[in-house]
Amino acid sequence: MMLFLLSALARLSGETGQAIAREISEMTEETSGEGHVPQSCIPPEDGIADLLHDLDLRQVRLEARERHIEDRMQALNVAQVAYEANIERLIAAENALQATMSRSSTAAEDDLTRLTSVYENMKPKDAAALFETMDNEFAAGFLGRMRPDAAAAVFAGLEPETAYRISIVLAGRNANAPRE
């Protein structure tokens, strides 16, 4: 304990700290003989008592600060665990959404393919009558997906004006597509 105090006092800047350290060192040397008085029984001088009190206060503040930092670290660890759990849930939700969108896209494409096949397998005269009632863009969408021979047979059965309007839609639907 005395060495700790000597070390602290030696580190104090200025002549006062050095003088106090010398005085304590001399007191220690004087009492180290036969008539040795335990250092715990020597009352500290006024300046040293103030210094010890200040060191005790600093120690208390440092311990409180250390507890505060430990509490903050624990709170940060809890927050990080929650953050990582949320990220995992978001990734799982995103994957589920992508799977659902993929199934929806595939299902819609399957429906269009099936319906196109139905129109291709109809008698051209019956299919032409049906296409006469459709919106031109809607009809052009199916005719563009059909095999060329089946589409030609349907076109042959359409009224010339309807066939012309559908042809305009088919010809112009990729007009704004970027070209290399």
C-alpha positions in Angstrom: 0.0 0.0 0.0 2.8 2.4 0.9 4.6 1.7 -2.4 1.4 2.4 -4.3 1.1 5.7 -2.4 4.8 6.5 -3.1 4.3 5.7 -6.8 1.2 8.0 -7.0 3.0 10.8 -5.2 6.1 10.5 -7.3 4.0 11.0 -10.4 2.6 14.2 -9.1 4.1 17.0 -11.0 6.0 19.8 -9.3 8.2 20.1 -6.3 5.3 19.5 -3.8 4.8 15.9 -4.9 8.5 15.2 -4.8 8.8 16.7 -1.3 5.9 14.7 0.0 7.3 11.5 -1.5 10.7 12.3 0.2 9.0 12.9 3.5 7.1 9.7 3.4 10.2 7.8 2.4 12.1 9.3 5.4 9.2 8.4 7.7 9.3 4.8 6.4 13.1 4.6 7.0 12.9 5.9 10.5 10.2 3.5 11.6 11.7 0.4 10.0 14.0 -0.4 13.0 13.2 -2.1 16.4 10.6 0.5 17.4 8.7 -0.2 14.2 5.3 1.4 14.1 2.9 -0.1 11.6 2.3 2.3 8.7 -1.5 1.9 9.1 -1.2 3.5 12.6 0.6 6.6 11.3 -2.0 9.3 10.7 -1.6 10.8 7.2 -0.7 14.4 7.0 -3.4 16.9 5.8 -2.2 17.2 2.2 -1.9 13.4 1.9 -5.3 12.9 3.4 -6.8 15.2 0.8 -4.9 13.4 -1.9 -6.1 10.0 -0.7 -9.6 11.3 -0.6 -9.4 12.6 -4.2 -7.9 9.3 -5.3 -10.8 7.4 -3.6 -13.4 9.7 -5.3 -11.7 9.2 -8.7 -11.7 5.4 -8.1 -15.5 5.5 -7.3 -16.1 7.6 -10.5 -14.0 5.2 -12.6 -15.9 2.2 -11.2 -19.2 3.9 -11.9 -18.1 4.7 -15.4 -16.9 1.1 -16.0 -20.3 -0.2 -14.9 -22.0 2.2 -17.2 -19.9 1.1 -20.1 -20.6 -2.6 -19.3 -24.3 -1.8 -19.2 -24.1 -0.1 -22.6 -22.1 -3.0 -24.0 -24.7 -5.4 -22.8 -27.5 -3.2 -24.3 -25.6 -3.1 -27.6 -25.2 -6.9 -27.6 -28.9 -7.3 -27.1 -29.7 -4.8 -29.8 -27.3 -6.6 -32.2 -29.0 -9.9 -31.5 -32.4 -8.3 -32.2 -31.0 -6.7 -35.4 -29.6 -9.9 -36.7 -32.9 -11.7 -36.0 -34.8 -9.0 -37.9 -32.4 -9.3 -40.8 -32.9 -13.0 -40.9 -36.7 -12.6 -40.8 -36.5 -10.0 -43.6 -34.4 -12.3 -45.8 -36.8 -15.2 -45.2 -39.8 -12.9 -46.0 -38.0 -11.7 -49.2 -37.2 -15.3 -50.3 -40.9 -16.3 -49.7 -42.1 -13.3 -51.6 -39.8 -14.1 -54.5 -41.0 -17.7 -54.6 -44.6 -16.5 -54.6 -43.9 -14.0 -57.4 -42.1 -16.7 -59.3 -45.0 -19.1 -58.9 -47.5 -16.3 -59.9 -45.4 -15.4 -63.0 -45.1 -19.0 -64.0 -48.8 -19.7 -63.4 -49.8 -16.7 -65.5 -47.5 -17.8 -68.3 -48.8 -21.3 -68.0 -52.4 -20.0 -68.3 -51.5 -17.9 -71.4 -49.7 -20.8 -73.0 -52.7 -23.1 -72.4 -55.2 -20.6 -73.7 -53.0 -20.0 -76.8 -52.9 -23.7 -77.4 -56.7 -23.8 -77.1 -57.1 -21.1 -79.8 -54.5 -22.9 -82.0 -56.5 -26.1 -81.8 -59.9 -24.5 -82.6 -61.3 -24.5 -86.0 -60.0 -21.4 -87.7 -63.5 -20.2 -88.5 -64.6 -20.5 -84.9 -61.4 -18.9 -83.6 -61.8 -16.0 -86.1 -65.3 -15.3 -84.8 -64.0 -15.2 -81.3 -61.1 -12.9 -82.2 -63.5 -10.5 -84.0 -65.1 -9.8 -80.5 -61.7 -9.2 -78.7 -59.9 -6.0 -78.2 -57.3 -5.6 -80.9 -54.3 -5.5 -78.5 -55.7 -8.5 -76.6 -56.2 -10.5 -79.9 -52.8 -9.4 -81.2 -51.2 -10.8 -78.0 -52.6 -14.2 -78.6 -52.0 -14.2 -82.4 -48.4 -13.2 -81.7 -47.9 -16.3 -79.5 -49.6 -18.7 -81.8 -47.8 -20.9 -84.3 -47.6 -19.1 -87.6 -49.7 -21.6 -89.5 -52.5 -21.4 -86.9 -52.3 -17.6 -86.7 -52.5 -17.4 -90.6 -55.6 -19.6 -90.6 -57.3 -17.3 -88.0 -56.3 -14.2 -89.9 -57.8 -15.6 -93.0 -61.2 -15.9 -91.3 -61.2 -12.4 -89.9 -62.9 -9.4 -91.5 -60.3 -7.5 -93.4 -60.7 -4.3 -91.3 -60.2 -6.3 -88.0 -57.2 -8.2 -89.5 -55.7 -4.8 -90.5 -56.1 -3.3 -87.0 -54.6 -6.4 -85.3 -51.7 -6.4 -87.9 -51.0 -2.7 -86.9 -50.8 -3.7 -83.3 -48.5 -6.7 -84.0 -46.2 -4.6 -86.2 -46.0 -1.7 -83.8 -45.7 -3.4 -80.4 -41.9 -3.6 -80.5 -41.4 -0.3 -82.4 -40.0 1.4 -79.3 -37.8 -1.4 -78.2 -34.1 -0.4 -78.0 -31.9 -1.5 -80.9 -28.3 -2.3 -80.9 
